[in-house]
Amino acid sequence: MENFAFVIEDDEDLSNIFAEALIAAGFEVETIRDGALAQQRLKEAEPELIILDMHLPHVDGATLLKQVRADERLKGTRVLITTADALLGEYYRDEADSVLIKPVSFSQLRDLTVRYKKK
């Protein structure tokens, strides 16, 4: 499915804002607020883009990032990390396609992700 994205974020308000920004950028979005559920969904789906929080219940973002990068099916998936922890964001900068330090605005996310959309 083209222009399909996951928002993996446990904060409900942020999850909704991120999802709305991606919808405005032209993506179909599935929101996931639990790391274990995200881990399962990543085995079943092939999102084009993932907005990934690093601090999640049950399975953390670092584990999910490793899963995505190790899965041949997901080699074209872009991962955009969102975190309030600047040091953690910097640590994973080379593995992610982008890192945004929270707070992240609707327009900032929309404008960044529109370039990841397939035409």
N, C-alpha and C positions, 0 to 999 in steps of 0.2 A: 504494500500500500504506500503510495507516494505521499510525502508531506505529513507523515504520521509521527507524533512525538509523545514521549513519556515525560511527565513532570513527577519526579520522585522527591517529595518534600513532605515532612511530617507536620509542619505548621499549616493548619487549614487555611488561614488568611493568605499566607504567601503562596500556597499551592493554587488557590483560586486566582490570585493576581497573575502568577506566572502562566497559568492555563489561558487566561483571557488575553495576555500579551501574545502568546503563541497562536491563538485563534485569530487575533488581529493581523498576525504575520502570515496567515494562510495555512496553518497546520490544523490537522485533526488531532485532538489531544486526549490522552488517558492520564488521569492523575492517580498516583499511588502514594500512600502515606506510611507505608511500613516496609522496611528493608527486606524482610523475608518474602513478602508478597511480590516485591519488585524482582527479587532473585528468581522466583518462579515464573513471572511474566516474561522475563528476559530469555527464558528457555523456550517460550512459546511464540513470541512476537519479534519482529525486526523493525524497531523504530528507526527512523532516519535521524532523529535528534533526541537526546536525553538531557533534561535539566536535572542535575543531581546535587542534592544536599549531602553533605558529608556526615552529618550527625543524625542518624535515623534509628528508630527502635528495631531491635532484633538482629539486623545485619547492617553494618555501617557502609557509608558511601565508598570508602576505599576498597572494600571487598567487592562491591558492585562494579566499580571501575575496573578492577582486575578481571572480573568475570567478562565484562564487555570486551576488553582488549584481548582476552584469550579465546574468544568465540569467533571462529572464522565467518560464521553467518553475519556477525555484527561488525565486520572490519570496516564498513563504510559508515557506520553510525558515528555521528558527531556527539561528543559529550561536553556539556557546558556545566562546570561546577559552580555552585553558589554556596558560599560559606561566610560566616561572620568572623572566622578565624583566618586572618591574613597569612600567618605562618603556615598553616595547613594548606591554604590555597596555593601558596608559593611552592610548597613541597610537591604538589601534584600538577603543577603548571605544565610540565613536559608531557604528561600522560593525557591531559585533557586538551580539547580543542580551544577552550576558553575558560577563564576563571573570573568570576564576578564576586566581589566582596560585598556582603550585605551591609546596609540595605540596598536592594536593587529596585529601581523604579520600573513601572509598567513600560514607559517609552524606551528606556535603556534596553530592556530585554527584547521588546518588539523589534527595535531597530537593529539589534545585533543578530537576532535569529532569522530575520527576513533574508539575510544573505545565505543562510543554510538551506533555504527552501529550493526544491527542484522546480524548474520552470515547466 
